[in-house]
Amino acid sequence: MDDERVILCASSKYEEKYYLNPEFEGLPQGIKDELQAMCVLFTEDIGGILTMEFDENANLQFVTMSDENDILYDEIGSVLKIKQLRNTRRELLESLEMYYKVFFLGQEIAEVE
């Protein structure tokens, strides 16, 4: 696998928009709704831009960024919020990683577990 990351979804406080990668339209609607709520609420609370992306090892990463002059962006809060989401949404995040490994990388389920 190459070193490119695959974006699952993103949310921007600046543009007040949410994006779901069309390659993940096959996810159940409930999961898509949960991802949207999680991302939008994150950027409403913290500011900036949040992307959820799979790294080269198929791990789901939270990546945040902000405009250079954004004094309202809460950098410390972003770290704490990500930690909270990793704890409270652990099952969802692990399921998404498994989905990615099986349906995108073609790994066998026995391999993934």
Residue pairs with C-beta under 8 A, 6 or more apart in sequence:
1 56
1 105
2 56
3 56
4 56
5 53
5 54
5 55
5 56
5 61
6 21
6 23
6 53
6 54
6 100
6 104
7 19
7 21
7 51
7 52
7 53
8 20
8 21
8 24
8 35
8 51
8 52
8 53
8 54
8 60
8 96
8 100
9 18
9 19
9 20
9 21
9 24
9 35
9 36
9 39
9 51
9 52
10 18
10 19
10 39
10 49
10 50
10 51
10 52
11 17
11 18
11 19
11 36
11 39
11 40
11 42
11 43
11 49
11 50
12 43
12 48
12 49
13 43
13 44
13 46
13 47
13 48
13 49
14 48
14 49
14 67
18 36
18 39
18 40
20 32
20 35
20 36
23 104
24 32
25 32
26 103
27 35
27 99
31 92
31 95
31 96
34 89
34 92
35 52
38 85
38 89
39 50
39 52
42 50
42 78
42 81
42 85
43 49
43 50
45 74
45 77
45 81
46 64
46 73
46 74
46 77
46 78
46 81
47 66
47 70
47 72
47 73
47 74
48 64
48 65
48 66
48 67
48 70
48 73
48 78
49 64
49 65
49 66
50 62
50 63
50 64
51 62
51 63
51 64
52 60
52 61
52 62
52 63
53 60
53 61
53 63
54 60
54 61
54 97
54 100
54 104
55 61
58 97
58 100
58 101
58 105
59 97
60 93
60 96
60 97
60 100
62 82
62 85
62 86
64 78
64 82
66 73
66 75
67 73
85 93
86 93
98 109
98 112
98 113
101 107
101 111
101 112
102 108
102 109
102 112
